[in-house]
């Protein structure tokens, strides 16, 4: 959590509805793996049968309102 984003493309900046500049919270890298629970279906177009991959080919960045104006004041940014 926090730190500096490793933008896949140019940095993106957004403003909350309250007027505050959104700040970087975290980044989910492309190809994030999660183990498949036994008996669950294989993910279509996956590289391996024993893992699910999140955001294939995409980096996802979460930006949030530092004023905490609303619990849902989070903005996802997708880059590939």
MILUM-12211 format. One line per 3 residues: number of its first residue (from 0); for each residue y, x, z of N, C-alpha, C, O. Coordinates in nm, 2 decimals, decimal comma. Example, Ala and Ser with C-alpha at 12.3 -4.5 7.8 and 13.67 -1.06 7.14 Angstrom:
<nodes>
0	-0,57:1,32:0,78:-0,45:1,23:0,78:-0,33:1,32:0,78:-0,33:1,42:0,85  -0,22:1,28:0,71:-0,11:1,37:0,71:0,00:1,29:0,79:0,11:1,34:0,80
</nodes>
This chain:
<nodes>
0	-0,12:0,08:0,00:0,00:0,00:0,00:0,12:0,09:0,00:0,13:0,19:0,07  0,22:0,05:-0,08:0,34:0,13:-0,09:0,32:0,25:-0,17:0,23:0,26:-0,25  0,41:0,34:-0,16:0,41:0,46:-0,24:0,48:0,44:-0,37:0,58:0,37:-0,38
3	0,44:0,52:-0,47:0,51:0,51:-0,60:0,41:0,47:-0,71:0,30:0,52:-0,71  0,45:0,37:-0,79:0,36:0,32:-0,89:0,33:0,43:-1,00:0,42:0,50:-1,03  0,22:0,43:-1,05:0,18:0,51:-1,17:0,18:0,42:-1,29:0,08:0,38:-1,33
6	0,30:0,39:-1,35:0,32:0,30:-1,46:0,24:0,34:-1,58:0,25:0,46:-1,62  0,16:0,25:-1,64:0,09:0,28:-1,76:0,18:0,29:-1,88:0,16:0,36:-1,97  0,29:0,21:-1,87:0,40:0,21:-1,97:0,53:0,23:-1,90:0,53:0,30:-1,79
9	0,64:0,18:-1,95:0,77:0,20:-1,89:0,77:0,11:-1,76:0,71:0,01:-1,75  0,85:0,16:-1,66:0,86:0,08:-1,54:0,92:-0,05:-1,56:1,01:-0,07:-1,66  0,89:-0,15:-1,49:0,94:-0,29:-1,50:1,01:-0,32:-1,37:0,96:-0,29:-1,26
12	1,12:-0,39:-1,38:1,20:-0,43:-1,26:1,22:-0,58:-1,27:1,25:-0,64:-1,37  1,21:-0,65:-1,15:1,23:-0,79:-1,14:1,31:-0,82:-1,02:1,32:-0,75:-0,93  1,37:-0,94:-1,03:1,45:-0,99:-0,92:1,39:-1,12:-0,87:1,35:-1,21:-0,95
15	1,39:-1,14:-0,74:1,34:-1,26:-0,67:1,44:-1,38:-0,69:1,56:-1,35:-0,73  1,39:-1,50:-0,68:1,48:-1,62:-0,69:1,59:-1,61:-0,58:1,70:-1,67:-0,61  1,57:-1,54:-0,47:1,67:-1,53:-0,37:1,78:-1,43:-0,40:1,88:-1,42:-0,34
18	1,75:-1,35:-0,51:1,85:-1,25:-0,55:1,81:-1,10:-0,52:1,88:-1,01:-0,57  1,71:-1,08:-0,43:1,67:-0,95:-0,39:1,59:-0,88:-0,51:1,51:-0,95:-0,57  1,61:-0,75:-0,52:1,52:-0,68:-0,62:1,38:-0,67:-0,56:1,37:-0,63:-0,44
21	1,28:-0,70:-0,64:1,14:-0,69:-0,59:1,10:-0,55:-0,58:1,15:-0,46:-0,66  1,02:-0,52:-0,48:0,98:-0,38:-0,45:0,83:-0,37:-0,47:0,75:-0,46:-0,46  0,79:-0,25:-0,51:0,65:-0,22:-0,53:0,57:-0,23:-0,40:0,60:-0,18:-0,30
24	0,45:-0,30:-0,41:0,36:-0,32:-0,30:0,23:-0,23:-0,32:0,19:-0,15:-0,24  0,17:-0,26:-0,44:0,04:-0,19:-0,46:0,01:-0,20:-0,61:0,07:-0,27:-0,69  -0,10:-0,12:-0,65:-0,14:-0,12:-0,78:-0,29:-0,13:-0,78:-0,36:-0,07:-0,70
27	-0,35:-0,21:-0,88:-0,49:-0,22:-0,90:-0,52:-0,15:-1,03:-0,48:-0,20:-1,14  -0,59:-0,04:-1,03:-0,62:0,04:-1,15:-0,71:-0,04:-1,24:-0,79:-0,12:-1,20  -0,71:0,00:-1,37:-0,80:-0,06:-1,47:-0,94:-0,02:-1,43:-0,97:0,08:-1,38
30	-1,04:-0,11:-1,46:-1,18:-0,08:-1,44:-1,22:-0,07:-1,30:-1,31:0,00:-1,27  -1,15:-0,14:-1,21:-1,18:-0,14:-1,07:-1,32:-0,21:-1,05:-1,34:-0,32:-1,10  -1,41:-0,14:-0,99:-1,55:-0,19:-0,98:-1,58:-0,26:-0,85:-1,53:-0,21:-0,74
33	-1,66:-0,36:-0,85:-1,71:-0,43:-0,73:-1,86:-0,45:-0,75:-1,90:-0,49:-0,86  -1,93:-0,43:-0,65:-2,08:-0,44:-0,65:-2,12:-0,59:-0,68:-2,05:-0,68:-0,62  -2,22:-0,61:-0,76:-2,27:-0,74:-0,78:-2,37:-0,78:-0,67:-2,46:-0,70:-0,64
36	-2,35:-0,89:-0,61:-2,45:-0,93:-0,51:-2,58:-0,97:-0,57:-2,58:-1,03:-0,68  -2,69:-0,94:-0,51:-2,82:-0,97:-0,57:-2,83:-1,12:-0,61:-2,79:-1,21:-0,54  -2,89:-1,14:-0,73:-2,90:-1,28:-0,78:-2,78:-1,34:-0,85:-2,79:-1,45:-0,91
39	-2,67:-1,26:-0,86:-2,55:-1,32:-0,93:-2,56:-1,28:-1,07:-2,62:-1,18:-1,11  -2,49:-1,35:-1,16:-2,50:-1,33:-1,30:-2,43:-1,20:-1,34:-2,34:-1,15:-1,27  -2,47:-1,14:-1,45:-2,40:-1,02:-1,50:-2,27:-1,06:-1,56:-2,26:-1,16:-1,62
42	-2,17:-0,97:-1,55:-2,04:-1,00:-1,61:-2,05:-0,98:-1,76:-2,10:-0,87:-1,80  -2,00:-1,07:-1,84:-2,00:-1,05:-1,99:-1,92:-0,93:-2,03:-1,82:-0,91:-1,97  -1,97:-0,86:-2,13:-1,90:-0,74:-2,18:-1,88:-0,63:-2,09:-1,79:-0,55:-2,10
45	-1,96:-0,63:-1,98:-1,95:-0,52:-1,88:-2,02:-0,40:-1,93:-2,11:-0,41:-2,01  -1,99:-0,28:-1,87:-2,06:-0,16:-1,91:-2,19:-0,14:-1,83:-2,28:-0,09:-1,88  -2,19:-0,20:-1,70:-2,30:-0,19:-1,62:-2,34:-0,32:-1,56:-2,25:-0,41:-1,54
48	-2,47:-0,34:-1,54:-2,52:-0,47:-1,49:-2,50:-0,49:-1,34:-2,51:-0,60:-1,29  -2,48:-0,38:-1,27:-2,48:-0,39:-1,12:-2,34:-0,39:-1,06:-2,32:-0,38:-0,94  -2,24:-0,40:-1,15:-2,10:-0,41:-1,10:-2,02:-0,51:-1,18:-2,05:-0,54:-1,30
51	-1,92:-0,57:-1,12:-1,82:-0,65:-1,19:-1,70:-0,56:-1,20:-1,67:-0,48:-1,11  -1,63:-0,57:-1,31:-1,51:-0,49:-1,33:-1,39:-0,58:-1,34:-1,39:-0,68:-1,40  -1,28:-0,54:-1,26:-1,16:-0,62:-1,25:-1,06:-0,56:-1,35:-1,04:-0,44:-1,35
54	-0,99:-0,65:-1,42:-0,88:-0,61:-1,51:-0,92:-0,51:-1,61:-0,86:-0,40:-1,62  -1,02:-0,54:-1,69:-1,07:-0,44:-1,79:-0,95:-0,40:-1,88:-0,90:-0,49:-1,95  -0,92:-0,28:-1,89:-0,82:-0,22:-1,98:-0,68:-0,25:-1,93:-0,59:-0,22:-2,01
57	-0,66:-0,30:-1,81:-0,52:-0,33:-1,77:-0,50:-0,28:-1,63:-0,59:-0,27:-1,54  -0,38:-0,23:-1,61:-0,33:-0,19:-1,47:-0,25:-0,31:-1,42:-0,17:-0,37:-1,50  -0,27:-0,35:-1,30:-0,19:-0,46:-1,24:-0,11:-0,40:-1,12:-0,16:-0,33:-1,03
60	0,02:-0,44:-1,12:0,11:-0,39:-1,01:0,16:-0,52:-0,94:0,19:-0,62:-1,00  0,17:-0,51:-0,81:0,22:-0,62:-0,73:0,36:-0,58:-0,68:0,37:-0,48:-0,61  0,46:-0,67:-0,71:0,59:-0,65:-0,66:0,62:-0,76:-0,56:0,58:-0,88:-0,59
63	0,70:-0,74:-0,46:0,73:-0,85:-0,36:0,87:-0,84:-0,32:0,94:-0,74:-0,33  0,91:-0,95:-0,26:1,05:-0,97:-0,21:1,06:-0,90:-0,07:0,99:-0,93:0,02  1,15:-0,80:-0,06:1,17:-0,73:0,07:1,24:-0,82:0,17:1,23:-0,79:0,29
66	1,30:-0,93:0,13:1,37:-1,02:0,22:1,27:-1,12:0,28:1,31:-1,20:0,37  1,14:-1,12:0,23:1,04:-1,21:0,28:1,09:-1,35:0,28:1,07:-1,43:0,38  1,16:-1,39:0,17:1,22:-1,52:0,16:1,12:-1,63:0,15:1,14:-1,75:0,19
69	1,00:-1,60:0,11:0,89:-1,70:0,09:0,76:-1,62:0,09:0,75:-1,51:0,04  0,65:-1,67:0,16:0,53:-1,60:0,16:0,47:-1,58:0,02:0,39:-1,49:0,00  0,51:-1,66:-0,08:0,45:-1,65:-0,21:0,55:-1,57:-0,30:0,53:-1,57:-0,43
72	0,64:-1,50:-0,25:0,74:-1,42:-0,33:0,68:-1,29:-0,37:0,73:-1,18:-0,34  0,57:-1,30:-0,45:0,50:-1,18:-0,51:0,49:-1,20:-0,66:0,46:-1,31:-0,70  0,52:-1,09:-0,73:0,51:-1,10:-0,88:0,41:-1,00:-0,93:0,43:-0,88:-0,91
75	0,31:-1,05:-1,00:0,22:-0,95:-1,07:0,27:-0,90:-1,20:0,33:-0,98:-1,28  0,26:-0,77:-1,22:0,30:-0,71:-1,35:0,17:-0,65:-1,41:0,10:-0,57:-1,35  0,14:-0,69:-1,54:0,03:-0,64:-1,61:0,07:-0,54:-1,72:0,16:-0,58:-1,80
78	0,01:-0,43:-1,73:0,03:-0,33:-1,84:-0,10:-0,28:-1,88:-0,20:-0,26:-1,81  -0,10:-0,25:-2,01:-0,23:-0,19:-2,07:-0,19:-0,08:-2,16:-0,29:-0,01:-2,22
</nodes>
